């Protein structure tokens, strides 16, 4: 029975579709488009969302690697394809390139679940 339940768990975690929802629906992969939605931290309006989207797996992997570098360093600015990451001692600011006044801030010490969700979402890209 234990083997059967482990097999069921394995089958349910291996998906064949390209649909993924993570970070409470703010991170999605659908039709090979990776999208991270975040609320603009400058004005705190609920309806003021910004989308950071990629349709290429290599771009998502590069964003993930840049995010790891930003977390491991301080006082660093990383310019990516459509985004900018600004790292300080305790936090990382994610800005969309076309909206410099709209940004998301996250604290480095609480970033582990978000990084795990981003890494998992990459497997749903082609």
ZIHU-V370062 format. One line per field, one symbol per residue. ss: DSSP state (H for helix, E for strand, L for the rest). psi: psi as a letter, one per 20 degrees, with the letter a starting at -180 (. if undefined). burial: I if it has 24 or more other ideal C-beta (glycine too) atoms within 12 Angstrom, else O. A space follows every 50 residues. Layout:
BEGIN
ss = ???
psi = ???
burial = ???
END
This chain:
BEGIN
ss = LHHHHHHHHHHHHLLLLLLEEEHHHLEEEELLEEEEEEELLLLLLLLLEE EEEELLHHHHHHHHHHHHHHHHLLLEEEELLLEEEEELLLEEEEEELLEE EEEEEEEHHHLHHHHHHHHHHHLLLL
psi = hghghhgggghhhoqirkppprlkiioqoplkoppopqpoigikphjmqp poqqjphhhghhggghhgghhirqlqpppanjrppopahirppppphimh iprppqpgijighghhhgghhhijq.
burial = OOOOOOOOOOOOOOOOOOOIOIIOOIIIIOOOIIIIIIOIOOOOOOOOOI IIIIOOOOIIOIIIOIIIOIIOOOOOOIOIOIIIIIIOOOOIIIIIOOOO OIIIIIOIOOIOOIIOIIIOIIIIIO
END
